[in-house]
């Protein structure tokens, strides 16, 4: 079977009104989105079982060591995102996407059978490599399949799969964990392996831009191109803004159910708070997709990060439950919406032959925030600083992201002005 996208689809005009966005391309985008949903499920599932691992196993976990294990998947994601983006540009999107999906599915399933904390953490690390590699590879492929006019919107909507997967983890966990225990949550990944991966084999094409030789005189593919003029400053800013955003988003995703239990809520209620956060993130994907197209991804990302900071600060006030739910929805809208918009901005800012590498760079280095956040959350609690110390720290990260993105916008505007002159 020929899995290479026809030239008419790969090299459509940038106007966006192209009839060449075929049913097969639409199916490829849908399958990539479904894989991102499972990516999101596997990321958030640890947060739903964390309390059970501390209380119901003989592994001797403390809040600090639980935070370290939570960081293992994000460390793997950092490795996967950096190298898979580069691999997608060099070896092809299709093989990289499917390989990453198989890796994260297999090692997530094996987590259900882990005999101790060390093995569990190692499996989460290996699953994280696949999880981290999927998103930049899938976004790079989808950016080539859709008309340029809709690239930012579709990139943002693609990322709605992450909080939808997280919402599924919270919903499934409410009945499943009490009935069957924490291992059942990891067995859900079987669905990705036996259903979605075969669909990917059937529908995901290989785009010509990732298989044809580099044109004469074009920049070489690789990180060296990102870390020199004219991309150096913006590449660094995108990376640091992603670190701050992912610190807030994955810190909340990892610790929120446990934080709410410490605050006095039972497991079911704590998981509904996690659901509110993830549903807010789903809403944020849709809202920011519209706003990003209307006002531009960078200005919208600045506003989204500010909304996240405000929502998290509201949680410090000891508000009524209804206000807490609203604040968590706003935090979900803002944190995940900011990350979606950063991806959209990166996908639009770099040329085709650097897009996968640029997405891998931003998301890979950004995983530093995701790696550090679970550990910081655990250490703050272990130090006796209380639940509010986590919310304040994550709010500060969101505010920092807003400021960094403002600098990104000014830098890009200054470069465009210099070019026009």
Secondary structure, 3 states (H helix, E strand, C coil): CCCECCHHHHCCCCCCCCCCCCHHHHHHHHHHHHHHHHHHHHHHHHHHHHHHHHHHCCCCCCHHHHHHHHHHHHHHHHHHHHHHHHHHHHHCHHHHHHHHHHHHHHHHHHHCCCCCHHHHHHHHHHHHHHHHHHHHHHHHHHHHHCCHHHHHHHHHHHCHHHHHHHHHHHHHHHHHHHHHCCHHHHHCCHHHHHHHHHHHHHHCCECHHHCCCCCCCCCCCCHHHHCCCCCHHHHHHHHHHHHHHHHHHHHHHHHHHHHHHHCCCCHHHHHHHHHHHHHHHHHHHHHHHHHHHHHCHHHHHHHHHHHHHHHHHHHHHCCCHHHHHHHHHHHHHHHHHHHHHHHHHHHHHCCHHHHHHHHHHHHHHHHHHHHHHHHHHHHHHHCCCCHHHHHHHHHHHHHHHHHHHHHHHHHHHHHHHHHHC
